[in-house]
Structures are given as C-alpha cells and as structure tokens.
Amino acid sequence: MSVLEGKIVAITGGGTGIGAGIARVLAKAGCRVTIGGRRLEPLQKVAESIDGGTPIRTKTIDVADPESIKAFFSDIRETVGDVDILVNSAGINIQKRTMAEMVPEDWDRVMQVNASGAYRCIYEVLPAMRERKDGVIINISSVAGKRAITLGGVVYCASKFAMTALGTAISNEVSNEGVRVTNVYPGEVNTPILENRPTPVSQEHKDAILQPEDIASLVLGICMLPPRAHVPEIVIKPTIQQWV
Ligand SMILES: NC(=O)c1ccc[n+]([C@@H]2O[C@H](COP(=O)([O-])OP(=O)(O)OC[C@H]3O[C@@H](n4cnc5c(N)ncnc54)[C@H](OP(=O)(O)O)[C@@H]3O)[C@@H](O)[C@H]2O)c1
C-alpha cells in the first residue's frame, strides 16, 4: 500500500498541464484528489482519464476571486476532510512581457492569480495543517521565480518571485509545526501555457522540453518522503536548457 493512500489533496490549475499531471500520479498513489480551475470541462476530462487509482473530484475555482477560493476549500473540508497536500499550480502569463507593452491592469491580473491566489489557498489549509502537525504544500513557481528572465516577462517574473518568497517565509514559520512547503522551479514544460507566448513554439521544441509527467514524478517523490525530510526548493529544467 502506498504511503499516500487516503491522503486528501487539493490541486489548483488541475485541469491541464502540470496540475493535471500531478493529479494523475497522486490519484494513482491512492490520494483523494480534488482538482480546480475556472473551466469545468478540462477538469472533467482529467477525472475521466484516470485509469485505476482513486477517482478524482472536480470543483471550479477562480483563484483571483477570494469568495471562490473560500467555497472551493469549504467544499473539500465538508465533503472529504482537511487537506493533507495542497498543490498551487494555477498560473497565467500574458503576451505583453515588457514594461513598454504592459499596462497596470496586466500587472494586477497576473499578480492576483499567481501570487495572491497562491497565498489565499495556503491561508485556507494552513491552520488545520498546523493543528495536526502535518501537511505538505507544493508551490509550482518557475525558474522565472529565481531569475528575472526575459522569456518570462516583467510581471510573470515578479509574481513568481513573490511565490518563492511566500513559500520560503511560510516554510520557515511552520518548520517546527510539521508542515513542509516546497517551491518547485520548472524550466520550460510542454503545456497549454506555451500557447500564450509572444512567439509560437515549434513542435520540435515542445517535444524536447520537460513534459508534465516529469514534474509529476518529482512532486510524487517529495510527497512520499517521511515527515522528517523536507525539500524547501528544487529546480527542474529540460536537459537542453541552460542554467545560469
Ligand atoms: N509550462 C511551463 O513552461 C512552466 C514553467 C514553469 C512554471 N510553470 C507554472 O506551472 C503552473 C501550471 O502551468 P502549466 O504550465 O501547467 O500551464 P496550463 O496548462 O496553462 O495550466 C495553468 C492552469 O491554471 C488554471 N488557471 C488559470 N487561471 C486561473 C484562475 N484564475 N483560477 C483558477 N485556475 C486558473 C488554468 O485553468 P483554467 O483556465 O480553466 O482556469 C490551467 O489549468 C503555472 O503556475 C505556471 O506558471 C509553467
């Protein structure tokens, strides 16, 4: 039996890409997973794609809307129980990646989803984790949360740096309370977010970079570690990508 059997998991951004990949492996490991995103259809497709393991629950959430976040986590608490593992994978980028192109509303929108959304989701699950002295929080940040890379753009990098600081600061606050926070920094991953790049990405490039299941394997490994072991942060990049 998997050490993760019966663990209650919430994944934002679980309808596509990295979140969907993580949902599949954790469900296969016996976790009771609820995935959320704004669109119900992709969530349902992921739930239907499960071959073996525990069924995946779906529930819409808009992490830019505080009331929607509250409703999502109330539903999980009331229907399944307190969250053991939270994965913050909901995230966006915009095509306007420079100061010359973007406007303040772009800044607000990205920060609201990538930074404030992650904070509010953690706010919902942390008190119960602290009380039980057990819990894992996985923040899907980005290499853009470690280096302000041009490819990511101004506000995306700023939002991912915010997520980085959020995860590290919380991690330090709760290290004596059994709660472990991991910031994951992926390089390029072949997911729908690439469709929003200012320049189209070739199929050849998509095939050569990371795939969602690569991040999922990593997250599974982190979740399976015993409570004494904590991975504060981890970078994963395509072999072909430079790390400078
Ligand atoms: N792909 C990469 O190269 C890469 C690299 C490093 C980090 N990341 C990060 O990985 C995370 C997952 O992205 P991905 O690559 O898997 O791309 P993706 O497939 O576009 O996934 C993003 C998910 O977030 C959800 N989402 C967006 N806005 C939301 C909102 N307001 N409320 C709730 N859910 C929302 C989307 O679903 P709905 O549209 O249905 O809401 C979607 O399922 C993101 O945080 C991204 O920044 C990606």
The ligand as a Tripos MOL2 file, in Angstrom:
@<TRIPOS>MOLECULE
LIG
   48    52     1     0     0
SMALL
NO_CHARGES

@<TRIPOS>ATOM
      1 N1          4.8030   25.3170  -18.7670 N.am      1 LIG1
      2 C1          5.9150   25.9050  -18.3540 C.2       1 LIG1
      3 O1          6.8750   26.0740  -19.1210 O.2       1 LIG1
      4 C2          6.0310   26.3410  -16.9190 C.ar      1 LIG1
      5 C3          7.3150   26.5550  -16.4170 C.ar      1 LIG1
      6 C4          7.4500   26.9590  -15.0900 C.ar      1 LIG1
      7 C5          6.3420   27.1390  -14.3130 C.ar      1 LIG1
      8 N2          5.0990   26.9370  -14.8160 N.ar      1 LIG1
      9 C6          3.9530   27.1470  -13.9330 C.3       1 LIG1
     10 O2          3.2510   25.9540  -13.8130 O.3       1 LIG1
     11 C7          1.9150   26.2360  -13.4170 C.3       1 LIG1
     12 C8          0.9800   25.4060  -14.2730 C.3       1 LIG1
     13 O3          1.0560   25.8740  -15.6000 O.3       1 LIG1
     14 P1          1.0870   24.9140  -16.8590 P.3       1 LIG1
     15 O4          2.3840   25.0720  -17.4940 O.co2     1 LIG1
     16 O5          0.6150   23.5760  -16.4390 O.co2     1 LIG1
     17 O6          0.0540   25.6580  -17.8130 O.3       1 LIG1
     18 P2         -1.5090   25.4690  -18.0080 P.3       1 LIG1
     19 O7         -1.7840   24.1390  -18.5980 O.co2     1 LIG1
     20 O8         -1.9720   26.6780  -18.7040 O.co2     1 LIG1
     21 O9         -2.0490   25.4290  -16.5180 O.3       1 LIG1
     22 C9         -2.4890   26.5520  -15.8020 C.3       1 LIG1
     23 C10        -3.7730   26.1780  -15.1150 C.3       1 LIG1
     24 O10        -4.1560   27.2430  -14.2590 O.3       1 LIG1
     25 C11        -5.5590   27.3960  -14.3440 C.3       1 LIG1
     26 N3         -5.8910   28.7790  -14.0380 N.ar      1 LIG1
     27 C12        -5.5290   29.8860  -14.6990 C.ar      1 LIG1
     28 N4         -6.0760   30.9750  -14.1190 N.ar      1 LIG1
     29 C13        -6.7950   30.5130  -13.0650 C.ar      1 LIG1
     30 C14        -7.6050   31.1300  -12.0940 C.ar      1 LIG1
     31 N5         -7.8120   32.4680  -12.0690 N.pl3     1 LIG1
     32 N6         -8.1970   30.3590  -11.1630 N.ar      1 LIG1
     33 C15        -8.0260   29.0270  -11.1680 C.ar      1 LIG1
     34 N7         -7.2830   28.3710  -12.0600 N.ar      1 LIG1
     35 C16        -6.6730   29.1190  -13.0040 C.ar      1 LIG1
     36 C17        -5.9210   27.0370  -15.7830 C.3       1 LIG1
     37 O11        -7.2520   26.5260  -15.8710 O.3       1 LIG1
     38 P3         -8.4910   27.4770  -16.2300 P.3       1 LIG1
     39 O12        -8.0830   28.2860  -17.4160 O.co2     1 LIG1
     40 O13        -9.6020   26.5300  -16.5030 O.co2     1 LIG1
     41 O14        -8.7440   28.3120  -15.0170 O.co2     1 LIG1
     42 C18        -4.9210   25.9360  -16.0930 C.3       1 LIG1
     43 O15        -5.4480   24.6540  -15.8550 O.3       1 LIG1
     44 C19         1.7320   27.7340  -13.5950 C.3       1 LIG1
     45 O16         1.7680   28.3600  -12.3390 O.3       1 LIG1
     46 C20         2.9120   28.1470  -14.4260 C.3       1 LIG1
     47 O17         3.3030   29.4680  -14.1770 O.3       1 LIG1
     48 C21         4.9260   26.5290  -16.1110 C.ar      1 LIG1
@<TRIPOS>BOND
     1     1     2 1
     2     2     3 2
     3     2     4 1
     4     4     5 ar
     5     4    48 ar
     6     5     6 ar
     7     6     7 ar
     8     7     8 ar
     9     8     9 1
    10     8    48 ar
    11     9    10 1
    12     9    46 1
    13    10    11 1
    14    11    12 1
    15    11    44 1
    16    12    13 1
    17    13    14 1
    18    14    15 2
    19    14    16 1
    20    14    17 1
    21    17    18 1
    22    18    19 2
    23    18    20 1
    24    18    21 1
    25    21    22 1
    26    22    23 1
    27    23    24 1
    28    23    42 1
    29    24    25 1
    30    25    26 1
    31    25    36 1
    32    26    27 ar
    33    26    35 ar
    34    27    28 ar
    35    28    29 ar
    36    29    30 ar
    37    29    35 ar
    38    30    31 1
    39    30    32 ar
    40    32    33 ar
    41    33    34 ar
    42    34    35 ar
    43    36    37 1
    44    36    42 1
    45    37    38 1
    46    38    39 2
    47    38    40 1
    48    38    41 1
    49    42    43 1
    50    44    45 1
    51    44    46 1
    52    46    47 1
@<TRIPOS>SUBSTRUCTURE
     1 LIG1         1 GROUP 0 **** ****
